[in-house]
């Protein structure tokens, strides 16, 4: 059985990182919203190409948990319409790559090393990685699992970099496209930021993807647990 106190002491840096990554988006998104409101007219005049530096910046802010990916997609839809689909995929993939490397750097292998000493947990994680493609898709599809927090946890359990990028991209795509569509519907920047989650369509979509992702994750975890238990009993 895992001893909690030694585990916590060995992974204090990763745990503090998780706490920081969970709180930063709220703070920085508020600052970003104020800047968007102040410079709304100027931003409306920019061409898609002129938005490129801002998307490069957004890749770093998403990777470092300063702005949620959904926030960037909403703003993109509001200012660029469907043209944002030419920029968002690249920004998201870059943010994922940076987030993966940042997660590895922040954890430094401590979490994985701690888990390797727990035979049952390690066996379960090995079984879980056999389904890392559907795992990544469900994790990114879920609206309740923060992008930046998963950037720390998933590299720590050795999800492959290529799977992290490609499967994660496909998992994130439905929410990204829906958020861009919501941005297109908004009548003003404040309306966008204050009521993007209030309408029935948005609520229905969130319920659907939450049910899908929770069901999918439950199935993946259950299969991994069954495989772990069957291997133990052999």
Secondary structure, DSSP 8 states (H G I E B T S, - for coil): ---HHHHHHHTHHHHHHHHHHHHHHHHHHHHHHHHHHHTHHHHHT--TGGGHHHHHHHHHHHHTTSS-HHHHHHHHHHHHGGGGHHHHHHHHHHHHHHHHHHHHHHHTTHHHHHHHTSHHHHHHHHHHHTTHHHHHHHHHH-SSS-HHHHHHHHHHTT--HHHHHHHHHHHHHHHHHHHHHHHHH-SSHHHHHHHTTTSHHHHHHHHHHHHHHHHHHHHHHHHHHHHHHHHHH-
